[in-house]
Amino acid sequence: MLIPLAEKLRPENLDDYLGQEHIAGKGAILRKAIESGHVPSMILWGPPGVGKTTLAYIISKQLNRTFYTLSAVSSGVKDVREIIASAMKSGDSPFLFIDEIHRFSKSQQDALLGAVEKGIVTFIGATTENPSFEVISPLLSRCQIYILKVLEEEQLMQLMHLGRETLERSMGIVIRIEEHEALLRISGGDARKLLNALEMVATTVSREGGEVEITNELTLRIIQQNLAIYDKAGEMHYDVISAFIKSIRGSDPNAAVYWLARMVEAGEDPKFIARRMLILASEDIGNANPNALLLATSCFQAVDVIGYPECDLILSQTAIYLACSVKSNASYLAIRKAAKTFQTHGDLPVPLHIRNAPTTLMKNIGYGKDYKYAHDFQQNFVDQEFLPEKLSGTTFYEPQNNPRENELRARLKSLWGKRYRY
């Protein structure tokens, strides 16, 4: 059997595992749990090809416990119950890994609850979808959620050269990667896509004999010749939703509705589409048009109730509205800047006058002292400090140049004067 390159390079220990330093690096929380032997049931959430399945495999191998694996696409309640029955007989709390757990129905997820709660199995679920939406609350509450990130360029380059060396040994040829940009662009941060593309190019060119020299032009020509049609369970799924979102962000309703039609005709989960538009409504439109978020929310709720085929009209209406709307990513930039500021400065103290003072002691030491209640003043506003002293005057929200946010800028300037330089 011909083993794909991505499978050949699957690491077997944490030291060889690329990326996810925040959870699997030395001293990171999940690594500590693995090394201690006390691993909780968990859900690994992240985009495709970032190492969710590999991480689950490494955990089971390092702890030397039985590892059952199911795919939510092809398995059901019967399969889950059979594994739980085997686990009860063995008594060693084996791992039960379920890929694409978001595809399990409520009743299928319910079948896991008792075994997870009693420790009969240690559950590991993998999902590309937000588990808050796709995993039932009782199961979610029994699991730790670990978020996996897209691989960085340095990690992808390391993987690419490892793949090249492996192909050279197995194929008995010399492979020179003269240009790598196309391979990285095709991967989109997905390790599996990168290795599949590298293997496809090398295998195609090697049939002609001699040394394989990989360039951007060669890569794009060979990959485009082999692109599969849209498959909601495959890699094109993510390429088409990306094209759809970028078309809306780019204010092109025609392209947006075309990519939407591609997904609808392929039977894509309508909630998946609606959820992406819900995120976009805040990330790319925000306060430039607050109605965008309201419509996107209504779309998600309606799609959940109605389903196909009628919900395609609701999806179309919302996509066109969002594409035609004025755009602003000011809210997105504000929260990112605020988060970065927190990471840089740490837990700065809350100013005393805006601290809560539920006890006499707290009041005596100054908690809440000199706080001014905004509604006691004209226009329900009074100038006072709400940021930590070290961040005084720092502007996180910068209204952008559109009618709605220009109004917000004018109001903020009239209220705060020169404090925030609006």
Beta strands, then each sheet from edge to edge (+ up, - down):
strand 1: 42-45
strand 2: 67-71
strand 3: 95-99
strand 4: 122-127
strand 5: 144-147
strand 6: 175-177
strand 7: 212-214
sheet 1: 2+ 3+ 4+ 1+ 5+
sheet 2: 6+ 7+
end
